[in-house]
Amino acid sequence: MAELPLAAIKRLASVKGKGFRVGEDAVELIGKATEIWVQKLAEGGFIFAIHAGRRTLKAVDVMAVLDQSDIKIPAEKPKVVAKKKK
């Protein structure tokens, strides 16, 4: 059973305004493939984290894995959300 919400996968996989639809079997398969990809990405990132002497996966570790792949994501600084004072 998929851990990711299928409605979100369907929304991301849909091509808006083009008249295409995504079948439920395709949504489930995309979900499973995404879960496997995320697990492999995290596993690779943990190798970099351990090499850096950490047990916490950070964005820099994930970017290192992505740099070794054919997937390129522009680096952005993480957004820091300040807690509101009561």
N, C-alpha and C positions, 0 to 999 in steps of 0.2 A: 504494500500500500504506500502511496506517495506521501511524503512528509510536507511537501510544498503545496500551497493552496492551488487547486486546479483552475479556479476562476482567474487568478492572477496570471497563470501561465497562458491561459487562453487569450486573455486581454493582450499580453505582451506578444504573442505569436500572431495575432490577427493583423491583417493589412487593412487599415481603415480606408474607406472610400474606394476600394478597388473591386468590391464585389466578391471577395474570396472569404471562405469560411474555414474553420479549423475543426476537424472531426475529433470526437472524444478520445478515440484510440490514439490519434496523433498527440493530443494534449497530454495523455498519460505517458506516452513514450518520451516526449520532450521533458516532462517532469522527472522521469527516472534518469534520463541522460544528464539533466541539470544537477540532480542530487549526486550522481557519480562524479561529475566534473568538479563540483564544489568540494567533495571529499578529497579528490586527488589534488586540487589546488591547495587545500589546507595541509595535507600531508607534505607536499613539497615545501610549503611555507614553514612548517615546523622544522624541517631540516635546516633552513637558514636561521631560524630562531635559536635552535640548539647550538648551532655553530657560533652564534653571537653570545652564548652563555645565558640564554633566556628560556623560560618555559611558557612564555606568553607570545602568541602570534600577533604580529603587528603589521600594519599596512606595508611597511618597507619589505617585509618578508614575502608578502603576497606579490608585491611589485617585482621582486627579484625573480619569482617563479614566472610571472607573466613576461618579463624581459627575455626569458629563455624560450618563450613560446612564440607562435606567430600571431598571438592576440596582443594588440597594443591598445592600452587605455591611457588617456592623458592623465598625468599625475596632478592631483589637486590636493591642497591642504585639507585635512579633515576639519569639519565644522565643529566648533566648540560651542555648546549651548550652556549659557550661564543659568544657574538656578535662581529663580525669583525669590527675593527675600519677602518674608511675611510681615 
